[in-house]
Amino acid sequence: MALTQGDMTVLEYERRFHDLSMFASVYLPTEQHRIKRLPDGLRQELRMGLVALQFPTVRDFIVAAQSLEVVAAAGRQEGDGEGTMGAEKHKEPASFTRRPHFPKRERKNILVSSERREEILDQRVH
């Protein structure tokens, strides 16, 4: 069983994580271990924004996550609906999800000399 953020705020999630980490001191002996495991339960939109960053303390991590949470909430209020921080999801109607089947045309490989090519181009121009 793993802790996930769900509908908790980042601060509520961090408090719950901290409470549970007291019982898992063998698995999370240092702050660096906690920083490494803390993003695992965050909502994907927040986790993706923090994955490439490194933080010296849990507090720094939480501040950054809270900032992203505010941005994501603002995106949802603007009609984004999914909280994807500006990335819009476009859903095609079911009738457009597949390409229609068209028979393949045969391609004719015609080798034309450069002189003949010039003649053809001249005819098209005039």
MODELLER restraints for C-alpha pairs under 7 A, 6 or more apart:
rsr = mdl.restraints
at = mdl.atoms
rsr.add(forms.Gaussian(group=physical.xy_distance, feature=features.Distance(at['CA:3:A'], at['CA:41:A']), mean=5.71, stdev=0.5))
rsr.add(forms.Gaussian(group=physical.xy_distance, feature=features.Distance(at['CA:4:A'], at['CA:41:A']), mean=4.04, stdev=0.5))
rsr.add(forms.Gaussian(group=physical.xy_distance, feature=features.Distance(at['CA:4:A'], at['CA:42:A']), mean=6.04, stdev=0.5))
rsr.add(forms.Gaussian(group=physical.xy_distance, feature=features.Distance(at['CA:5:A'], at['CA:13:A']), mean=5.57, stdev=0.5))
rsr.add(forms.Gaussian(group=physical.xy_distance, feature=features.Distance(at['CA:5:A'], at['CA:41:A']), mean=5.65, stdev=0.5))
rsr.add(forms.Gaussian(group=physical.xy_distance, feature=features.Distance(at['CA:5:A'], at['CA:42:A']), mean=5.08, stdev=0.5))
rsr.add(forms.Gaussian(group=physical.xy_distance, feature=features.Distance(at['CA:5:A'], at['CA:43:A']), mean=6.06, stdev=0.5))
rsr.add(forms.Gaussian(group=physical.xy_distance, feature=features.Distance(at['CA:6:A'], at['CA:43:A']), mean=6.75, stdev=0.5))
rsr.add(forms.Gaussian(group=physical.xy_distance, feature=features.Distance(at['CA:10:A'], at['CA:65:A']), mean=6.69, stdev=0.5))
rsr.add(forms.Gaussian(group=physical.xy_distance, feature=features.Distance(at['CA:10:A'], at['CA:66:A']), mean=5.94, stdev=0.5))
rsr.add(forms.Gaussian(group=physical.xy_distance, feature=features.Distance(at['CA:21:A'], at['CA:28:A']), mean=6.78, stdev=0.5))
rsr.add(forms.Gaussian(group=physical.xy_distance, feature=features.Distance(at['CA:28:A'], at['CA:34:A']), mean=5.72, stdev=0.5))
rsr.add(forms.Gaussian(group=physical.xy_distance, feature=features.Distance(at['CA:31:A'], at['CA:57:A']), mean=6.90, stdev=0.5))
rsr.add(forms.Gaussian(group=physical.xy_distance, feature=features.Distance(at['CA:31:A'], at['CA:58:A']), mean=6.87, stdev=0.5))
rsr.add(forms.Gaussian(group=physical.xy_distance, feature=features.Distance(at['CA:35:A'], at['CA:58:A']), mean=5.68, stdev=0.5))
rsr.add(forms.Gaussian(group=physical.xy_distance, feature=features.Distance(at['CA:39:A'], at['CA:47:A']), mean=5.77, stdev=0.5))
rsr.add(forms.Gaussian(group=physical.xy_distance, feature=features.Distance(at['CA:45:A'], at['CA:84:A']), mean=5.90, stdev=0.5))
rsr.add(forms.Gaussian(group=physical.xy_distance, feature=features.Distance(at['CA:46:A'], at['CA:65:A']), mean=6.51, stdev=0.5))
rsr.add(forms.Gaussian(group=physical.xy_distance, feature=features.Distance(at['CA:46:A'], at['CA:68:A']), mean=6.25, stdev=0.5))
rsr.add(forms.Gaussian(group=physical.xy_distance, feature=features.Distance(at['CA:46:A'], at['CA:69:A']), mean=6.71, stdev=0.5))
rsr.add(forms.Gaussian(group=physical.xy_distance, feature=features.Distance(at['CA:55:A'], at['CA:61:A']), mean=5.73, stdev=0.5))
rsr.add(forms.Gaussian(group=physical.xy_distance, feature=features.Distance(at['CA:71:A'], at['CA:85:A']), mean=6.57, stdev=0.5))
rsr.add(forms.Gaussian(group=physical.xy_distance, feature=features.Distance(at['CA:72:A'], at['CA:83:A']), mean=4.82, stdev=0.5))
rsr.add(forms.Gaussian(group=physical.xy_distance, feature=features.Distance(at['CA:72:A'], at['CA:84:A']), mean=6.41, stdev=0.5))
rsr.add(forms.Gaussian(group=physical.xy_distance, feature=features.Distance(at['CA:72:A'], at['CA:85:A']), mean=5.06, stdev=0.5))
rsr.add(forms.Gaussian(group=physical.xy_distance, feature=features.Distance(at['CA:73:A'], at['CA:83:A']), mean=6.26, stdev=0.5))
rsr.add(forms.Gaussian(group=physical.xy_distance, feature=features.Distance(at['CA:75:A'], at['CA:83:A']), mean=5.53, stdev=0.5))
rsr.add(forms.Gaussian(group=physical.xy_distance, feature=features.Distance(at['CA:75:A'], at['CA:85:A']), mean=5.46, stdev=0.5))
rsr.add(forms.Gaussian(group=physical.xy_distance, feature=features.Distance(at['CA:75:A'], at['CA:86:A']), mean=6.22, stdev=0.5))
rsr.add(forms.Gaussian(group=physical.xy_distance, feature=features.Distance(at['CA:76:A'], at['CA:82:A']), mean=6.12, stdev=0.5))
rsr.add(forms.Gaussian(group=physical.xy_distance, feature=features.Distance(at['CA:76:A'], at['CA:83:A']), mean=4.80, stdev=0.5))
rsr.add(forms.Gaussian(group=physical.xy_distance, feature=features.Distance(at['CA:80:A'], at['CA:86:A']), mean=6.97, stdev=0.5))
rsr.add(forms.Gaussian(group=physical.xy_distance, feature=features.Distance(at['CA:80:A'], at['CA:88:A']), mean=6.72, stdev=0.5))
